Amino acid sequence: MLYAETISKSYGERNVLSEVSLSVEAGSACVVIGPSGSGKSTLLRCIGLLEPADMGAMTLDGKKYSLIADRKRMDPPWPDLTVVFQQHFLWPQLTLSENISRPLERRMSKPEIRRTMGELIELFDMADFIRRYPNEASVGQRQRVALARAFALRPRYILLDEVTSSLDVEQIEKLFRHLVVLLSSGIGMVIVTHLLGFAKAIIAAAPKSSIVFLDGGRITESGGRELLESPPPGRMSEFIARMQLAS
């Protein structure tokens, strides 16, 4: 299980996160929704130890990590925990294939890399474009490469930050199918999304999944699929109504 507890984060006098806690089991998803500026991306960056928090800790399958800036030196949770952002962060001078294989060179032998690449190319349906450079690929293709690169490191948990934001309907459907395969393989996920249908589909596809509503840096509602279908009156209900209009 991944458990993030009492995460707080401020930028100067602006409080971004206030004692936020969430958990996700292997093979399930925790879907995070909320208004722009509510702290969703900052939350993932703190959990992924990419940005220090002012307070908080993260436990990954029994091993605890401090998230604060002055934390003691410890082995980072990567690649057991990895993050995929909407910006992709692909190396432009490398082909898409090299973007995936280069991080594997210190962890696998050449035969293992070739075998892994073959499996990933088939899993993510990348044969037609894998030898292109990032600027020669579509947004959806680059997103699949970013996800494949994260999966190539064989993580136990993946944090996904608005990975559907630049995709069309067909590309979102393909991405969803890939995520379901990863969930069924036992990978746990924390997914930030602004798409109501996507959130519902992910929760329905994986048992023990949950939804949390982040508003003003605090989790004000949490629960299962029923929370999306029948939200309590108030901010979450209003936000979901806006999500429906945008879908």
Secondary structure by P-SEA (a helix, b strand, c coil): cccccbbbbbcccccccccccccccccbbbbbbbcccccaaaaaaaaaccbbbcccccccccbbbbccccccccccccccbbbbcccccccccccaaaaaaccccccccaaaaaaaaaaaaaaaccccccccccccccaaaaaaaaaaaaaaacccbbbbccccccccaaaaaaaaaaaaaaaaabbbbbcccccaaaaaaaaaaccccbbbbbccccccccccccccccccccaaaaaaaaaaaac
